[in-house]
Amino acid sequence: MKIMDKSIKCAAPFSCPIVRSALLLGDEWVLLVLRALFRGPLRFDDLQKLTGAATNILTTRLNRLIEGKLVEKVPYQERPLRYNYQLTDAGRGLFPVVLELMRFGEEYLPCPDAKPVRLRHADCGKLSKPGQTCSECGGPLKLGNVTVEES
């Protein structure tokens, strides 16, 4: 069954938007692809390097995200035909969700060997903990005014 198959009737549990979203996003590779694409449009090879995904896994996840209308392929070269992958408006709309997943993971699922993720808030120039607002100035963290830095 395809994740976004139009033939699926919105009956329980598919009537729940949380379940439908989890079916599309509930995979570590999908989240790693989204995280990478928040930086901007990327080529397949760049996505592979940033995510560490094998070719078949990355292809499958990109197809799922394209089918779910979160990612689109845009040609950057005609011969041979090559594409950049970029987020759609719906994909960019997931940025606050991913920030909250980052915050949750840092707070409730600590990994002693991992460096904490910090966000550089462009509006104040300071490092912020993940969340919806800058932990330093209180301003909103949004796509376009933050960059990810590992401490």
C-alpha positions, 0 to 999 in steps of 0.5 A: 500500500502506498503511503499517500494512496488516494484509494485509501478511504479516510476510515480509522485509523487513516481519518486521523491526521497524526496517523497520516502524517506519521505514515509519511514522515515516520522513518529516520531516513525521511527526517534526515532528507528533510533536515538536509533539504532545509538548507536549500535545493540539493543534488542527489549526491549531496543528499546522499553525503549529508544523510549517509543513505544508500542509493536505494534507500535515498531513492525510495524516500525521495519518491515517497516525499515527492508523492507526498508533495513535500519535495519536488524535482527541478531539472538543473541539467538537460543532457544528461537530465539531472535534478535538484531536490527542493522542498515545496511549501508543504515541506517548508511548513514542516520546519517548526515540527522538525524544530520540536522533534530536535527539542524533544530529542535533546531534552528527553532522549539525550545521547551522551556521545552526540554533540548538542545541536544548536541553532544560530539565530540570525536575528540576534546572532546567538546560539539557541537551543532547538524550539520555536523561539530563540533561547537567548532573545525570545525571537521566533526561529523560522526557516531562513533565520537559523542555521544549524551548528553542532557544538 
